[in-house]
Amino acid sequence: MGTMITPEQALAAAQGVRQRSIAILRSLPDEDAERPVPTCPGWTVKDLACHLYGIPDDIIHGRMENVGSDAWTLAQVERSRDLSLSEIADRWEALAVRFDEIHLMTPFPVNLQLVMDFVTHEHDLRLATGQAGAQDDGAVTIGLAYLLINLRKFNPELAASFDAMEVSDFEKLRVLSGRRCARQVAEAGLRVEDIDAFLAITPMSMTTEVIVESA
């Protein structure tokens, strides 16, 4: 599917993720800022919000050294730690026009990578706050397409297994982004070592918790 996704479709998917995630952040009481995020060990909801805002903020301002590293994401968290969730949402929304112009011009498949990162974290946020939804949104399919592009290069046999799996794009996305534990991966009929090896070439890693996400 990857080569069939237009820049406009990728942008629209990212815009949808942003709008939904901002709405969630604005709906939360202040005390939910300290909720743990099961799929991002050591992070709270506020830490995750800082990262979601920090991605476009860093891209707009050219802070791309060590992009994707722990140091890069930690700097995002530290810069916005003193803000409330609603303030983070406001600042993220204020970047929309400038970031969307950049995203529209971002080459393939990096434009899809951005969607993958955003939509993965949208569902991390939903999991942490008990707000399921949008599992069949186009952003999920686009995020999965990006991961499958890389998987087909890395392990064509494993990619073929994913193509044959009779599960939702959402479930495939969550497996390939490390949001399912070894037991869940094995129960899906996949080799844990194969998924681990793929995740090792990404900034992601397999969760150690059993993750259950309602539809």
Phi, psi and omega in degrees: 000335190308314184288350181267354183273121180278160175303324180292323178292319178297317179297314181299322178296314179296322178297319178297317177300314181299313182299316181292318182293319177297319178299320177297312182301319181289339181276348188274140171291158184304324185292341179287348178301332183263006175298139175286152177254106187303327183270000175230077187308133179088352181259147171260174176301320179295319178302316180296318178299319178300321179291316180300319175287324185293331180300301179295327180297316179293319181296314180299321185263008173073022179271077187245007176294132182060034181306135180085352182279167176299322180295321180296313181289325178297321178297322177298316180296315183294323182296329187245010186302328184274000180272153173280167179299320180292326177292321176297317178300317180297317181292322177296313180298324182295340179273356192304309185298313182294317182291321181297324176298319179291315183300319181298331181263357181289130184292155172288139002262013181297328177297326176287326178300320178299317178298316180302314181296312182297313185288327175301315181284333172304316183281335169298317179295316179298317179299313184293332185251005177068035181238075180294157178150169174059025180286341178254016179292152180300334178297327178297314180296321179291318176300317177296319180303319179297314181296323180289329174302314180288322181294322180296328176286322187277318184208085183303325180295317178294321178299320178297324177296321178293321178300327184273347183294133179266060176227170184290159172302325180299314181295320178298317178301316184291326175294311185284351174255012174080016184266014172230140184279174184302318180298318180292322178297315180295320179295336177279359178086018181252154176279122183302320183295329178291317179293318178301317181296319178295314181298332181294340178266006178241173174283001186260163176214160184286132177296153176261354180262149169287121183252121178242120181241118179287154182286000000 
